[in-house]
Amino acid sequence: MIASVARLVRDVGLAEELAQDALVAALEHWPGAGVPDNPGAWLMTTAKRRALDKLRQDALHARKHEELGADLEALQVHVVPDFVDALAAAEADDIGDDLLRLVFTACHPVLSTEGRVALTLRVVGGLTTDEIARAFLVPEATVAQRIVRAKKTLDAGKVPFEVPGASERATRLASVLEVIYLVFNEGYSATAGDDWMRPALCDEALRLGRVLAGLMADESEVHGLVALMEIQASRNHARVDSGGRPVLLLEQDRSRWDPLLIRRGLVALARCEGLGGTRGAYALQAALAACHARARTAEATDWPRIAALYGTLAEVAPSPIVELNRAVAVAMAFGPQAGLAIADALRDEPSLARYHLLPSVRGDLLAKLGRGDEARAEFARAAEMTRNTRERELLLARAGAEDGS
């Protein structure tokens, strides 16, 4: 609804309010009249009508000395030219997808990179401020301030939410890719709740990525991101057991990995590399995922290559999380002690102070070294940090397995 209404009013804050008004109207109307056959269409129509009412009111204020004709056509043509202009602009752009269009418009260059990504994830991705904070390893209050500041900046600058022309999209592409990537990640490993994954978010991010790849076919990193998501999504059915419990990568039944998504991912990766994008951050992550996808068994995984790729990724896009992942790969390739040395170097990293995967990785490496008491303590600490129920159960089970070691 927000995406569709924003095309008309060209103001994401106003579009958000109008969509909320439509939901309030439903709460007031449906208990007495009953839920309509197509609730989504009812909500969309209500939101658009409210948008038109708002445009009419604005037109009245701007043209208080003019008389309004009763004929709707006259109203649209003579009284609400802004509305007609909005429709014409919407028809003129070639994005062809309301949600992706809103991602591009919300990632406006007047905002800081952090502000535009936080705002877009909140409004478009539907992520909570807490989920966004976990993704960026910053306090929740920091994200909330970024979102408020972003909205105020747009309002103060009277920035119209218009679809950028093809020549301007490249300047917003990095933020758009980051938003899609973070939405996919939240679906792939849910920050909180009772479920290990949120597949609907994965599906929507993948859909947006595919649309974007068609729109910007010459951008290597677009294909790199699509390749990464396709290959990662191929594992979804194998990542949980029949009871919804997590199944770790090395324990997954690879016959349940989706071969079609793997093929699509490898094709997208080849397209990315053909455009010269081998050292892009998403291309490197896709290459990592491809190493797993090409291994018929966990034992056949080319861990030295994965460790080398993580080393390159750490140069291209350095971050504590990349370094933690490199620790796992190095441990698999060269032994747990080598990996533990890298993980231990991250123990004083402020951004990882409440990041549950650091003690989780350390616990796994300590267990492999036969240091059961230390491993148990790390798994218990990780379980205390996570707010995902399924993940907590897994970590507590691993802690329990180290009793008596």
N, C-alpha and C positions, 0 to 999 in steps of 0.2 A: 504494500500500500504506500509506504513512504517513497519507494522508488518511483512508482507511477505518478503519485501526486506531485513529487518534486519536479517532474517534467513540466507540469502546468504552472506551478507557482514559482519555480526556480529559486527556492529557499528551503534548505533541508530542515532548519529548525521549525519553520512553519509547517512543512510537510509532516514532520513528526507529530506536531500538535494536532493537525487535522486527522491523522491516522488514529491517534489516541481518542479524539472526539468520536470517531466512528465506533471504536470499541465500547466507549461509554454508552453510546446510543444503543448498541446491541444489548448491553447488560440491562438497559432500561426497557427495551422493546420486546426482546425475545421471551422473557419469562411469561408474559401475558399472551403474546401472539404465537409463540412457538418458534423453534429454530427453523429458518427457511431451508428449502431443499439444497440450495447452494450458498452456504454461509459466506464463503470467500467472495463470491460475486456481490452479495448484499453489502458486505463491508467495503468492498472496493467502490461500488456505486455510491454509497453513503459518503465516503471520504472525498470522492471526486465532486459530488454535489456541494459539499461544504467548501471545497476549494473554489468552485465556481461562485458560491455565495460570497466568499471572501474577496474574490476579484471584482465582483459586482459592487461590494461595499467600497472597495478602494477606488473604483471608477466613479462612484457617486461623490466621494470626498474630493476627488481630483477635478470633477466636472460638475460642481454643485449648481452651476448656473444653467446647465443643459437639462432638457427634459428627456426622460427615458421613454423610448418607444415600447409598446407592449409586445411587439413582435420579437421573438427570441433571436431571429436572424439579424434584425436591426440592432438588437442589444449586443450581439457578438461582434458585429462589423463596426458599429459606430461608437459604442460605449466602452467596449472592453478590447481595444486593439492589443493591449499587452497580452491578453489571453490568446488572441488569434496569433500574435507573434510567437508566443510560447509553443503553440501547436505547430506552427510552420517550422520553428527551429527544431522541434522534436522530430518532425518528419524529415528534415534536411540532413540530420546527422546519420551516420552509417554504422553506429555501434550495434543497433538492432537488439539490445537486451536491456530491459529496464534496470535490473540490479547492477549489472556491470557499468551501465551509464552512471548510476549513482555513485559507484565506487570511484569512477574517474572524476566526477564533479566534486565529491567530498575531499579528494586528494588535491586540494587547491594549493598552488605554489605560494600563496600569501601566508600560509601556515607553516610552522616548523614541521620537519619530518615527523618528529614524535607526536605532535599535535594532530596532524592530518591522519596518521595511522590509527591513533587512539580513537579519534572521532569516528572514523570509518568503521573500525571494528565494533564500536558500540552501536552505531546507528544501522549499519548495513549487515554486519555479521551477527548482531544480536548478542555479542559477548558481554558479560558483566564487567564492571571495572576491576573486580577481583581477578577474573580470568585473564584480562589484559595485563594486569600487574604481574601475574605469575609468568606470563609469556616474556615480559621484558625484564624480569627479575628486579622490579622496583616496588616501593610501597604503594598500596592501593590509593592512598591519599594523593600521591604524585600523579597517578593516571586520572583521577577525578579532576584535579586541577588542570591537567592538560586539556581535557574535554571541555570544561567550562571556559577556559581561556580561548580555545579554538572557536567555540561558538560566538564568544564576545568579539573576537577579531573579525570574524566574517560579518557580524552584524555592524560593527563600527565602520568597517570598510565598505559597507553596502555592496558586498561581493555577490553578484548574481550567480546562481547555480546553473550555469549553462554548460552544455557539453563542449569540451575543448575540441578545436579543429584537429585534423590529423597531424598537422605540424607541431601542435602543442602537446600532443599525448606523450611523446617521448620524455618530456620533462617530468611527467607524473608517473611514468611507468614503474620506476623503482618502488614507489609507495604502493602502487596498485598491486604489484607482485607480492610485496610484503604482507599486505592485507589478506590476499588470497591464501598465501602460505600459512599465515597464522590461524586463519579460520580452519584450514585443513588440519593443522596440528591439534587444535582443540578438539576436533572430531576424532582424530586418530588416537589421542590419549587425553581423555577428559580430565580437566583440572580437579573437579569435584563431582559428587553425586554417587549414585548406586551402580552406574554402568561404567565399564572399562573404556567404552568408545561411545561416540555420538555420530553414528553413520550418516545421518542426514546432513551434518555439516561437511563431512568428507565429500559427499555426493555433490553438494552445492558448490563447494570450492573447485572440484574437478570440472563441473559443468562450466563455471565461469572461466577457468583456465583454457578449456577447449574453445570457447567462444573467442577469447582473447587471442589464442593462437591463429585463428582464422582471420582476425582483424589486423594483427600485426605479425604477419607471417615471416618478415625479414628480421625479427628480433630474436637472437639466439637464446637469451635467458628466458623468454616466454616458453619456448619449447623445452628448455631445461627444467623449468618448474612443472610443466605438464608431464614430462617424463618422470620426474620424481613422484608426483602424486599418483600417476597411473600405476607405477610399480609398487609404491607403498600400499595403495588401495587393493592391489591384487591379493594381499595377505589377509584382508579383513576377516574372511570366513574362518581362517585358521587361527586367529588371534584369541578366540574365546572357545571354551568347551561347551558342552550341551547345557551346563548349568550357568553359563555366563561368566565363568572364572577365566582370568587371563592365562594365556599360553605363551610363554616366552619364545623368542625367535628360534633359538637352537632346538627347541622341543616341538616346534610346529610340524604338522603333517603337510609336507610340501605338495602333496597331490591335491590338496584343497586350495592351493593358490590358483588364482584365476589366470589361465594362460592367455586369454584374450587381452586382459589389461596389461600383462607382461609384454606381449607383442606390441601393443600400442605404445607402451612406455619406451621400449627399445627403439621403435621407429622414431618417436619424438626425440630421443637422445641422439640418434644418428643425424636427424635434421639439425639439431642444435650444434653438433660438432661440425657438420658440413658448413655451417654459417660462421665457423671460427670461434665458437663459444666454449671451448674445452676448459678454460680457467674461470668461467663464471661460477659464482657461489652455488646457484641452483644446478648448474650442469655438473659440478663436482659431486654434489649430494645425489644427483640422479645416477652418476657413474658408480657411486658407492652402493646404491640400491640395486643397480644392475649386477654388481658382483654377487650379491645374495641371490638374485633372481636366476642367474645362470648356473648356480651350483645346485645340482640335483639332490644333494644331501648336505646336511650341516657340516659334515666332515670334509666335504669337497670345497668348502669356501676358501677363496684365495685371500687369506688374512694378511699376508705381507703387502699385497696390492692395496687392500683396504686401509692398512696403516699408513701407507705412502700417500694415498689420496687424502686422508685426514691431515697429514702433514702439509700438503698443498693447500687444503681448505683453511688450515690455521694461518697460513701466510696471506691468503686472499681475503678472508673474512674472519679475523681473529676474534675469539670470544671464549669465556670460561666453559661454555657448554660444548663447543667444538673440541676444546682441550680434554674435557671429561670423556667425550666419545672417543677421542684418540687414545686415551688411556685404556679403554676397553679393547680397541683394535690391537694396540701394541701388546696387551696381555695375551690375546688370542694368538698373535703371531710369534711372540718372543718370550712368553712366559708371564705368569701373574706378578712376579716381583718387579719386572720392568714396567708393567702397567700401574702397579701400586705406587711406584715412585712418582709417576706423573700425577696420579690422583691425590697423593699426599701433598704435592706442591700447591694444590687448590684449596687446602683446608682453611687457609686464612683469607681466601677471596671473599670480600664483603657481600658481593651479589649472590653468592651461593650459600650464605649463612642459613637460609631457611629452604634451600633447594633439596628436596628429599632424595634426588637421584645421586647426589654426591655420597652420602653414607650408604646408599643402596649398592653403588658400584664398589665402594671400599669393602663392604660386607662380603660381596661376592668374591673379590680378590683375596681377602683374608681367609675366607673359607677354603679356597683352592690351595692356600699355603698351609692349611692345617691349623690355623690360629682361630679355633672355634669360639672361644670366649669373646674375643674382640669382634669377630664376625657377628655373633649374636647381638652384641651391644649396638653395632652399626645398623643392623636390620631393624632392631627395635626403635632406634632413633629415627630412621627413615619412615617407619610406620607411624610414628607420632607426628611427623611433619606433613604427610600427605593427607588430603581431604577427600580422596577418592576411595570409596568403601572397598571396592574390589582389589585395589592396589594395596590397601592396608592389610586386608586378609592375606594376600600373597606374601607380603613382607613379614607378617607375624608368623606365618607358617614356616618361612625360611629361618626366622629366628629360633623357632621351636625345634627345627631340625638340627640346630647346632648345639642343643642341650647335651651335656656330657662329653662334648668333643674336647 
